[in-house]
Amino acid sequence: MAFKLIGWQQLAKLVDKNAPIHIFDASAPGLRARNGIIPGAILLSSFDRYDCARELPADRSAKLVFYCGRSH
């Protein structure tokens, strides 16, 4: 499995094409409140623990996009 860093422009193209992707917001709650979220993004229950596997889709071949903002 390969990971790839994409910019917001590439993500916007995927969303515009209705590509089968799952977008996850890994930002802290305060940052979400200040900056908002990408419409339709799934909010991970924790921004600092990586035990959220139960929140991922069951389809292990699904394309996943994770994003977070900087808090500093």
Helices and strands as residue ranges (DSSP letters): H 8-16, E 21-25, H 29-35, E 42-43, G 53-55, E 63-67
